[in-house]
Amino acid sequence: MNTFSKTFVAALIPLSPLFALTDVYFGPGDWEADTPTQSAIPLYSDSGLTNRITDNSPEALAGYNIIFNNYKMGNDLSAQWGRTADSYTLGALTFTGYDNGNWHRFLTYDDKDTIVINTVGDITNKDNYWLNEDGSKNYGANIWLGCNIKSVNVGGNFVVENCAGWLGTNFPDVKTPGKATIAGNVELKGDYAAFYTAVGQRKYQGGGSEDAQMGTFDNPDLDIGGYVDFGNSGEKCWVYNNSWISGGDVRSFGMQTYIKLGGLKGAGNIVSSGYTSESKTVFAFNVAAGQNFDFKGVINAESANYTPMDTTDTVDIEIRNAATGVQTLRLGMNGDAGFTGNVTVCSGTLFYGNADYLRKDADHNNLVMNGGNFGAAASDAPVSGLDIGDAYFNNIEWNGGKILVDIESLSNIDVIFADTLSGSADVFEFVFNYAGDWDDLAGLRISDFFNVGSLSDYQISKFLISDAYNRYYGWFEQVQGGYEFMYAAVPEPAAVAALFGALALAFAAYRRRK
């Protein structure tokens, strides 16, 4: 949980204990009169459920779980925040049982861009749909929370089950950046769930803001303190919105978005929406110490229907975990689209695997090592044994950190593929996870685990091989025009101590002679 969310939730708990929220239902009906004494937000009358909010002031809403239930609309309608206050704090918020035919928006009133929406607990979207002509239910029904809003802050989890749930602050006609935070997790449940987000700074084509700036790791546009859980069954996706289509015409709005999250788990698709132009998105992982997450799916910069576009979109991955946080990404294709951006490792551990056909031009798909650990991952999590896989890049810029290599045998080794290697690291350190005796690795070639198109003698001289079991250390020596793998046993601690003791005595004697 980020610092803001901790402070926000701590301040609200005395007002409204999370386990003592009062459920208040709003169902189909006419709008209530909008006065400060009657409604802090425009609420529907409800003839079927009589549990009502008695104090509608913005300060009192933290005591309620406001449930919007069973709306039958059939067209595009909106509920507006900001008529009676600029800031609203609810206990929790639930949207369920909608048959809305189109969209339902909870957005700002009268073009304000100062509105802040907070919840102490969860925001839940469940079983919202529209009816198809044959009477079947389409669970793509979408509840838009936060259009034209300055910020939305969820003190609990954001839950989407059998529908689409939208969380954002931005809309095509807003030029100011917006921010959203989720202190807990994003949970995608059921056979179908779609998580839509639209935050950050839009960059207009042909007008408006031309100097759009994205957030940073310390100040992201979307900050998810926990993980995003796709589950392992059903159709699940996260759609980050970078554009809009209006009246059949493409209105191109590039978006600069920095998304920080505590991890990805399960299986699903992460895709952009609609037609995009000059957009930039960074998914920055901040996995907590001791956490280990595994995700299989697609991360791409193409449209939601996986159709490749002639755009300048880029999507990058960055990881700055706590030292023991681990994220595994097993990335593939869906249709013609797949992740081809840059991967930056600053700290923590990232295991990453992609298919060879994901590589594109030389300015795509680079690995930048500034610290931490990086390793290849297989396309599927292993049932047993080590996670042997491949990772493909155009260039590796190695300025620090280590590359981890799983080895089951000389014929079954992780391989990092790249066209070129650059970087300023003093040593290029590989850590071999091999339980056998290193005598079995006689004849090991560099390309067996690090297959780079061109390596200089100077680069190879900086290779250092360490042992995950702390038994050996190794290097490569040039022998008759080639390179031979050499290794030695790691000295026992007692031997190392004796060596340092002898060196200390010799140094002391030298100083006395001077």
LODOZA-533203 format. One line per field, with one value per residue (C-alpha): residue in three letters; x, y, z; residue number from 1. Coordinates in Angstrom, 3 decimals. Example, Ala and Ser with C-alpha at 12.3 -4.5 7.8 and 13.67 -1.06 7.14 Angstrom:
<sites>
aa: [ala,ser] $
east: [12.300,13.670] $
north: [-4.500,-1.060] $
up: [7.800,7.140] $
i: [1,2] $
</sites>
This chain:
<sites>
aa: [met,asn,thr,phe,ser,lys,thr,phe,val,ala,ala,leu,ile,pro,leu,ser,pro,leu,phe,ala,leu,thr,asp,val,tyr,phe,gly,pro,gly,asp,trp,glu,ala,asp,thr,pro,thr,gln,ser,ala,ile,pro,leu,tyr,ser,asp,ser,gly,leu,thr,asn,arg,ile,thr,asp,asn,ser,pro,glu,ala,leu,ala,gly,tyr,asn,ile,ile,phe,asn,asn,tyr,lys,met,gly,asn,asp,leu,ser,ala,gln,trp,gly,arg,thr,ala,asp,ser,tyr,thr,leu,gly,ala,leu,thr,phe,thr,gly,tyr,asp,asn,gly,asn,trp,his,arg,phe,leu,thr,tyr,asp,asp,lys,asp,thr,ile,val,ile,asn,thr,val,gly,asp,ile,thr,asn,lys,asp,asn,tyr,trp,leu,asn,glu,asp,gly,ser,lys,asn,tyr,gly,ala,asn,ile,trp,leu,gly,cys,asn,ile,lys,ser,val,asn,val,gly,gly,asn,phe,val,val,glu,asn,cys,ala,gly,trp,leu,gly,thr,asn,phe,pro,asp,val,lys,thr,pro,gly,lys,ala,thr,ile,ala,gly,asn,val,glu,leu,lys,gly,asp,tyr,ala,ala,phe,tyr,thr,ala,val,gly,gln,arg,lys,tyr,gln,gly,gly,gly,ser,glu,asp,ala,gln,met,gly,thr,phe,asp,asn,pro,asp,leu,asp,ile,gly,gly,tyr,val,asp,phe,gly,asn,ser,gly,glu,lys,cys,trp,val,tyr,asn,asn,ser,trp,ile,ser,gly,gly,asp,val,arg,ser,phe,gly,met,gln,thr,tyr,ile,lys,leu,gly,gly,leu,lys,gly,ala,gly,asn,ile,val,ser,ser,gly,tyr,thr,ser,glu,ser,lys,thr,val,phe,ala,phe,asn,val,ala,ala,gly,gln,asn,phe,asp,phe,lys,gly,val,ile,asn,ala,glu,ser,ala,asn,tyr,thr,pro,met,asp,thr,thr,asp,thr,val,asp,ile,glu,ile,arg,asn,ala,ala,thr,gly,val,gln,thr,leu,arg,leu,gly,met,asn,gly,asp,ala,gly,phe,thr,gly,asn,val,thr,val,cys,ser,gly,thr,leu,phe,tyr,gly,asn,ala,asp,tyr,leu,arg,lys,asp,ala,asp,his,asn,asn,leu,val,met,asn,gly,gly,asn,phe,gly,ala,ala,ala,ser,asp,ala,pro,val,ser,gly,leu,asp,ile,gly,asp,ala,tyr,phe,asn,asn,ile,glu,trp,asn,gly,gly,lys,ile,leu,val,asp,ile,glu,ser,leu,ser,asn,ile,asp,val,ile,phe,ala,asp,thr,leu,ser,gly,ser,ala,asp,val,phe,glu,phe,val,phe,asn,tyr,ala,gly,asp,trp,asp,asp,leu,ala,gly,leu,arg,ile,ser,asp,phe,phe,asn,val,gly,ser,leu,ser,asp,tyr,gln,ile,ser,lys,phe,leu,ile,ser,asp,ala,tyr,asn,arg,tyr,tyr,gly,trp,phe,glu,gln,val,gln,gly,gly,tyr,glu,phe,met,tyr,ala,ala,val,pro,glu,pro,ala,ala,val,ala,ala,leu,phe,gly,ala,leu,ala,leu,ala,phe,ala,ala,tyr,arg,arg,arg,lys] $
east: [0.000,1.428,1.984,-0.960,-3.358,-2.139,-2.686,-6.039,-7.392,-6.038,-7.802,-11.127,-11.227,-12.359,-15.244,-16.310,-14.947,-14.725,-16.752,-19.559,-20.618,-24.334,-25.548,-27.679,-29.328,-30.343,-32.422,-34.346,-36.331,-36.267,-33.476,-33.840,-33.872,-30.296,-29.903,-27.237,-29.757,-30.997,-28.163,-24.383,-24.363,-27.379,-29.139,-32.039,-35.257,-35.886,-39.365,-38.283,-35.632,-36.271,-32.834,-31.930,-29.072,-30.306,-27.334,-26.244,-23.440,-20.095,-18.587,-21.155,-20.851,-17.821,-20.238,-22.062,-21.582,-23.522,-24.957,-26.329,-28.491,-30.542,-30.704,-32.549,-31.562,-31.018,-29.155,-26.193,-26.861,-24.662,-24.481,-22.466,-20.152,-19.415,-22.785,-22.451,-18.734,-15.348,-14.423,-16.465,-15.448,-17.584,-17.265,-17.498,-19.138,-20.872,-22.410,-24.367,-27.171,-27.114,-28.893,-27.816,-27.677,-24.775,-22.708,-23.320,-20.964,-20.129,-18.379,-17.830,-20.542,-20.432,-16.942,-15.141,-11.706,-11.242,-13.358,-11.790,-13.547,-12.331,-13.501,-12.436,-13.253,-13.735,-15.179,-17.026,-18.447,-20.436,-22.789,-23.497,-24.708,-26.939,-29.407,-28.686,-31.466,-31.741,-32.225,-28.722,-26.619,-23.565,-21.304,-19.402,-21.636,-19.420,-19.726,-17.499,-16.316,-14.274,-14.565,-13.134,-12.136,-8.977,-8.351,-9.990,-8.545,-9.682,-8.839,-9.550,-9.714,-11.086,-13.193,-14.576,-16.706,-18.577,-18.591,-16.363,-15.232,-13.733,-11.556,-10.068,-9.799,-9.386,-11.676,-10.984,-12.021,-9.859,-6.327,-5.209,-3.555,-5.468,-4.356,-5.900,-4.745,-5.820,-4.429,-5.361,-5.583,-7.394,-9.383,-10.783,-13.302,-15.796,-15.814,-15.392,-13.905,-12.413,-10.520,-10.457,-8.163,-7.577,-5.260,-2.311,-1.754,-3.345,-1.409,-3.673,-3.094,-3.650,-4.295,-4.367,-1.472,1.571,3.959,2.231,4.328,3.866,4.345,7.345,7.993,7.621,4.602,2.762,-0.447,-2.003,-0.692,-1.859,-0.387,-1.273,-1.345,-3.607,-5.060,-6.405,-7.159,-6.403,-9.686,-12.120,-11.551,-9.856,-8.234,-6.861,-7.479,-5.496,-7.232,-5.185,-7.736,-11.340,-13.622,-16.460,-19.139,-17.332,-14.244,-10.933,-10.056,-6.441,-5.410,-2.018,-1.638,1.456,0.836,3.068,1.405,2.970,1.691,2.604,2.573,0.727,-0.616,-2.756,-3.402,-4.875,-4.365,-3.153,-3.929,-4.533,-7.957,-9.130,-6.859,-3.803,-1.124,2.072,1.253,3.685,2.923,5.245,4.191,6.456,6.560,7.101,6.726,6.887,9.622,8.910,6.211,6.469,4.038,3.631,1.732,1.126,-0.434,-0.114,1.178,0.980,0.631,-1.975,-5.741,-8.088,-9.011,-5.297,-5.089,-1.672,-1.799,0.580,1.183,4.057,2.830,5.380,4.913,7.830,8.330,10.315,10.994,12.205,11.134,12.126,15.261,13.394,10.339,9.989,7.850,7.653,6.239,5.558,4.602,3.219,1.113,-2.597,-3.339,-0.530,0.180,2.646,5.016,8.017,9.027,12.011,12.592,14.463,15.579,16.639,16.209,14.399,14.079,12.347,11.971,10.874,10.190,9.003,8.882,11.423,8.738,8.024,11.253,10.852,13.090,16.444,14.999,12.494,12.718,15.908,16.962,18.513,20.174,20.827,20.678,18.698,18.375,17.098,16.400,14.647,11.269,9.575,6.260,4.529,5.267,7.068,5.186,8.462,12.124,13.649,11.963,14.040,13.155,14.347,14.284,14.873,16.139,17.751,20.302,21.303,22.650,24.266,25.204,24.722,22.906,23.058,21.610,20.294,20.657,18.813,20.671,19.323,21.978,24.208,21.307,18.698,19.754,18.119,19.233,19.270,19.325,20.393,21.964,24.388,25.742,26.716,26.934,29.238,29.192,32.583,31.733,28.979,27.927,25.927,24.564,24.246,21.487,22.923,22.790,25.238,29.024,30.494,32.686,29.511,29.687,32.965,32.692,30.187,30.039,28.966,26.232,24.722,23.328,24.126,23.661,24.663,25.479,28.808,30.915,34.328,37.283,37.014,33.368,34.037,36.945,34.386,32.231,32.034,30.178,28.947,27.135,23.653,24.882,28.118,30.376,32.234,33.062,33.915,35.112,36.140,39.698,40.785,42.341,43.581,41.184,38.214,37.006,37.076,34.994,37.164,36.109,37.448,36.017,34.899,37.366,36.020,35.289,38.112,40.561,39.457,39.848,43.346,44.294,43.109,44.931,48.175,47.772,47.142,50.292,52.368,51.017,51.781,55.346,55.748,54.593,57.100,59.971,59.037] $
north: [0.000,3.370,6.147,8.219,5.274,4.308,7.846,8.119,4.838,5.425,8.774,7.244,4.113,6.018,7.422,4.171,0.752,-1.399,-4.176,-1.862,-0.331,0.095,-1.298,1.211,0.177,2.358,0.873,2.001,5.191,8.933,11.217,12.627,16.368,17.588,19.784,19.716,18.354,15.554,14.302,14.491,12.691,12.300,9.214,7.235,6.722,3.116,1.762,-1.820,-1.278,1.148,1.318,4.945,7.287,9.637,11.980,12.672,15.061,14.225,13.697,11.011,8.829,7.014,4.998,3.427,0.729,2.347,-0.325,0.572,-2.402,-3.741,-0.739,-1.228,1.661,0.738,3.924,6.044,7.750,9.545,10.198,13.238,13.973,17.506,19.186,19.583,19.105,18.640,15.579,12.477,9.650,6.498,3.411,1.159,1.198,-1.636,-1.849,-5.042,-6.471,-3.791,-4.341,-1.059,-1.627,0.767,2.645,4.122,6.891,8.353,11.501,15.130,17.765,20.873,20.201,20.434,18.837,19.155,16.233,13.581,10.268,8.079,4.774,3.292,-0.220,-2.006,-0.972,-3.957,-4.507,-7.754,-9.393,-6.313,-7.083,-6.124,-8.411,-9.528,-9.803,-13.524,-12.899,-14.012,-11.849,-9.948,-9.296,-6.542,-3.988,-1.226,1.006,4.037,5.412,8.583,10.365,13.902,13.316,14.661,11.458,8.224,6.494,2.992,2.114,-1.611,-3.866,-3.232,-6.292,-7.172,-10.292,-11.329,-7.842,-4.929,-2.464,0.898,2.972,6.184,9.911,10.879,11.356,12.572,16.151,16.577,17.901,17.815,14.685,12.499,9.928,6.778,4.636,1.202,0.344,-3.353,-5.777,-5.922,-9.165,-10.444,-13.216,-15.434,-16.635,-13.113,-9.972,-6.869,-4.198,-0.868,1.979,5.450,7.683,9.947,12.746,12.661,14.040,15.496,15.190,18.486,20.580,20.683,19.580,18.766,18.428,15.547,14.037,10.634,9.939,8.404,5.408,7.567,9.433,7.099,7.881,4.604,3.146,-0.375,-1.249,-4.948,-7.404,-7.843,-11.364,-12.721,-16.167,-19.216,-19.828,-17.885,-14.864,-12.041,-8.862,-5.521,-2.810,0.378,3.068,5.292,6.535,7.038,6.501,8.995,9.002,6.383,8.582,7.870,10.616,10.008,10.850,9.563,8.954,9.032,6.620,5.277,2.318,1.002,-2.306,-4.810,-7.796,-9.825,-13.338,-15.831,-15.913,-13.201,-10.406,-6.818,-4.724,-1.147,-0.091,1.229,3.235,4.778,7.262,8.498,6.693,5.596,3.200,1.813,-1.101,-0.725,-3.684,-3.125,-6.631,-6.698,-8.587,-12.297,-12.221,-14.440,-13.847,-15.719,-14.372,-15.973,-14.016,-11.067,-7.555,-5.498,-2.048,-2.943,-2.600,-4.514,-6.843,-7.659,-6.084,-4.539,-0.832,1.590,3.538,4.858,3.181,1.819,-0.303,-0.874,-3.045,-1.871,-3.670,-2.107,-4.739,-5.164,-7.317,-10.622,-9.830,-12.050,-11.542,-14.068,-13.006,-15.718,-13.636,-14.829,-13.687,-13.203,-12.899,-10.799,-8.780,-9.242,-7.343,-5.852,-3.057,-2.510,-4.351,-2.526,-4.284,-2.005,-4.282,-7.425,-10.431,-10.709,-13.986,-13.292,-15.399,-14.513,-16.197,-15.505,-14.187,-11.310,-9.597,-6.723,-3.816,-3.104,-0.283,-2.590,-5.184,-4.238,-5.463,-2.851,-4.252,-1.613,-3.961,-6.843,-10.236,-11.329,-14.816,-16.568,-18.239,-21.071,-20.548,-22.573,-23.033,-26.356,-29.186,-30.382,-29.548,-26.219,-23.467,-23.756,-21.135,-18.575,-14.765,-12.812,-9.235,-7.024,-5.469,-6.021,-2.991,-4.420,-1.799,-3.864,-6.826,-10.532,-12.926,-16.165,-19.380,-22.629,-25.739,-29.284,-30.635,-29.399,-30.017,-28.275,-24.744,-21.323,-19.180,-15.393,-14.400,-10.965,-9.351,-7.142,-6.543,-3.185,-1.650,-0.357,-3.188,-4.020,-7.713,-9.548,-11.983,-15.119,-17.299,-20.975,-22.938,-26.427,-29.049,-31.432,-31.466,-28.823,-31.493,-32.348,-28.914,-29.580,-28.225,-25.529,-22.757,-19.186,-19.515,-22.388,-19.863,-16.401,-16.414,-12.929,-12.153,-10.450,-10.581,-8.972,-10.507,-7.657,-8.430,-12.124,-11.333,-9.630,-12.778,-14.146,-17.367,-17.972,-20.946,-20.703,-23.356,-21.484,-24.402,-23.143,-20.040,-19.957,-17.943,-18.411,-18.482,-18.044,-21.272,-21.664,-19.114,-20.264,-20.041,-22.772,-22.902,-22.937,-23.233,-23.662,-24.538,-21.686,-21.600,-22.780,-19.911,-21.061,-21.049,-17.583,-16.326,-17.857,-16.273,-12.830,-13.314,-14.133,-11.131,-8.895,-10.140,-9.629,-6.107,-5.303,-6.584,-4.493,-1.355,-2.027,-2.366,1.047] $
up: [0.000,-0.968,1.597,0.419,0.652,4.138,5.400,3.636,5.002,8.529,8.643,7.600,9.758,12.875,10.825,9.256,10.314,7.212,8.806,9.899,6.599,5.996,2.650,0.789,-2.470,-5.381,-8.123,-11.192,-10.939,-11.359,-10.277,-6.806,-6.322,-6.262,-3.187,-0.482,2.028,-0.181,-2.306,-2.235,-5.564,-7.846,-6.496,-7.917,-6.013,-5.105,-4.553,-3.929,-1.260,1.549,3.189,2.517,3.317,6.043,5.912,2.349,3.187,1.591,5.067,5.985,2.883,4.323,6.450,3.509,0.924,-1.901,-4.204,-7.623,-8.484,-11.424,-13.715,-17.012,-19.228,-22.831,-23.703,-22.701,-19.350,-16.871,-13.146,-12.188,-9.284,-8.191,-7.763,-3.999,-3.307,-4.962,-2.883,-2.021,0.300,0.285,2.426,-0.624,-4.035,-5.888,-9.374,-10.049,-12.167,-14.867,-18.164,-19.636,-23.360,-23.676,-21.077,-17.685,-16.654,-13.288,-14.348,-13.451,-13.379,-15.544,-17.009,-13.674,-13.461,-9.681,-8.460,-6.175,-5.423,-2.530,-1.100,2.216,1.005,-2.317,-5.645,-7.087,-10.590,-10.797,-13.296,-15.401,-18.910,-21.782,-23.507,-27.046,-29.597,-28.938,-25.232,-24.215,-21.927,-23.127,-20.159,-21.906,-20.170,-18.897,-15.836,-16.309,-12.999,-13.112,-16.456,-16.337,-12.691,-11.034,-9.076,-7.944,-4.861,-3.881,-0.286,-0.799,-3.868,-7.341,-8.189,-11.642,-12.067,-15.213,-16.715,-17.632,-14.964,-15.929,-13.632,-14.855,-14.672,-18.275,-21.217,-24.761,-24.059,-20.939,-21.317,-17.687,-16.307,-13.878,-11.316,-9.854,-6.931,-5.724,-2.295,-2.569,-5.483,-8.807,-8.882,-12.196,-11.564,-13.364,-16.954,-18.292,-16.761,-18.364,-16.421,-18.294,-17.244,-18.675,-16.681,-17.313,-19.788,-23.203,-26.137,-28.798,-32.480,-34.257,-31.157,-27.399,-25.246,-27.348,-24.404,-22.639,-19.866,-18.281,-14.586,-12.833,-10.613,-7.510,-8.902,-11.294,-13.140,-11.968,-8.705,-7.798,-4.422,-4.683,-7.577,-10.601,-10.482,-13.775,-12.406,-14.536,-16.337,-18.481,-20.700,-18.769,-20.007,-18.906,-21.507,-21.095,-23.125,-25.377,-27.882,-28.735,-31.705,-32.202,-34.871,-36.898,-37.233,-35.605,-33.126,-32.324,-28.758,-27.740,-24.017,-21.826,-18.941,-16.161,-14.421,-11.229,-9.880,-7.204,-9.550,-12.201,-11.668,-13.565,-17.309,-19.515,-22.012,-21.498,-24.561,-25.677,-26.878,-30.201,-32.495,-30.943,-31.948,-30.313,-27.090,-24.427,-21.562,-18.905,-16.704,-13.667,-11.264,-7.564,-6.145,-2.363,-0.524,-0.324,-3.034,-6.125,-9.017,-12.303,-15.322,-18.712,-21.544,-23.900,-23.279,-26.432,-27.947,-30.511,-30.561,-28.275,-31.130,-31.551,-35.016,-35.689,-36.515,-38.175,-34.958,-32.888,-29.708,-27.274,-24.173,-21.801,-18.727,-15.735,-12.480,-9.237,-6.732,-3.160,-3.105,-2.745,-4.895,-7.988,-11.113,-13.945,-17.327,-19.931,-22.953,-26.247,-29.175,-29.675,-33.354,-34.811,-31.675,-28.854,-26.583,-28.380,-26.003,-23.740,-20.473,-17.700,-14.518,-11.665,-8.635,-7.595,-9.894,-13.265,-15.123,-18.677,-21.726,-25.211,-28.580,-31.316,-33.653,-31.252,-32.239,-34.682,-35.621,-34.019,-31.904,-30.218,-27.482,-25.663,-22.219,-19.929,-16.790,-14.126,-11.142,-9.733,-11.406,-14.802,-16.095,-18.973,-18.481,-20.315,-22.117,-19.404,-15.742,-15.257,-13.594,-12.113,-12.521,-13.425,-15.424,-18.615,-21.225,-23.773,-23.909,-27.125,-27.474,-30.041,-27.684,-24.065,-22.217,-19.094,-16.504,-13.350,-11.850,-12.631,-15.182,-13.702,-15.749,-14.990,-16.154,-16.080,-18.480,-21.278,-23.662,-21.519,-20.514,-20.338,-23.270,-23.568,-27.254,-28.492,-31.512,-29.575,-26.070,-24.587,-21.130,-18.432,-15.864,-14.318,-14.659,-16.496,-13.795,-14.551,-11.761,-12.719,-11.024,-11.559,-8.854,-10.513,-10.515,-12.809,-14.370,-16.320,-17.967,-19.732,-23.269,-22.296,-24.873,-24.247,-26.861,-24.861,-22.379,-23.810,-27.569,-28.677,-32.300,-31.636,-28.475,-28.203,-26.384,-23.882,-23.133,-22.668,-20.348,-18.067,-17.776,-14.227,-13.482,-9.942,-8.453,-6.935,-4.468,-3.676,-4.611,-7.697,-9.653,-13.355,-16.333,-19.982,-21.265,-24.833,-26.086,-29.689,-31.162,-29.099,-25.519,-22.941,-19.783,-16.679,-13.055,-9.549,-6.176,-3.959,-1.031,2.301,4.709,7.010,4.124,3.065,6.636,6.866,3.551,4.662,7.980,6.209,3.939,6.951,8.713,5.568,5.156,8.811,8.416,5.280,7.121,9.959,7.445,6.031] $
i: [1,2,3,4,5,6,7,8,9,10,11,12,13,14,15,16,17,18,19,20,21,22,23,24,25,26,27,28,29,30,31,32,33,34,35,36,37,38,39,40,41,42,43,44,45,46,47,48,49,50,51,52,53,54,55,56,57,58,59,60,61,62,63,64,65,66,67,68,69,70,71,72,73,74,75,76,77,78,79,80,81,82,83,84,85,86,87,88,89,90,91,92,93,94,95,96,97,98,99,100,101,102,103,104,105,106,107,108,109,110,111,112,113,114,115,116,117,118,119,120,121,122,123,124,125,126,127,128,129,130,131,132,133,134,135,136,137,138,139,140,141,142,143,144,145,146,147,148,149,150,151,152,153,154,155,156,157,158,159,160,161,162,163,164,165,166,167,168,169,170,171,172,173,174,175,176,177,178,179,180,181,182,183,184,185,186,187,188,189,190,191,192,193,194,195,196,197,198,199,200,201,202,203,204,205,206,207,208,209,210,211,212,213,214,215,216,217,218,219,220,221,222,223,224,225,226,227,228,229,230,231,232,233,234,235,236,237,238,239,240,241,242,243,244,245,246,247,248,249,250,251,252,253,254,255,256,257,258,259,260,261,262,263,264,265,266,267,268,269,270,271,272,273,274,275,276,277,278,279,280,281,282,283,284,285,286,287,288,289,290,291,292,293,294,295,296,297,298,299,300,301,302,303,304,305,306,307,308,309,310,311,312,313,314,315,316,317,318,319,320,321,322,323,324,325,326,327,328,329,330,331,332,333,334,335,336,337,338,339,340,341,342,343,344,345,346,347,348,349,350,351,352,353,354,355,356,357,358,359,360,361,362,363,364,365,366,367,368,369,370,371,372,373,374,375,376,377,378,379,380,381,382,383,384,385,386,387,388,389,390,391,392,393,394,395,396,397,398,399,400,401,402,403,404,405,406,407,408,409,410,411,412,413,414,415,416,417,418,419,420,421,422,423,424,425,426,427,428,429,430,431,432,433,434,435,436,437,438,439,440,441,442,443,444,445,446,447,448,449,450,451,452,453,454,455,456,457,458,459,460,461,462,463,464,465,466,467,468,469,470,471,472,473,474,475,476,477,478,479,480,481,482,483,484,485,486,487,488,489,490,491,492,493,494,495,496,497,498,499,500,501,502,503,504,505,506,507,508,509,510,511,512,513,514] $
</sites>
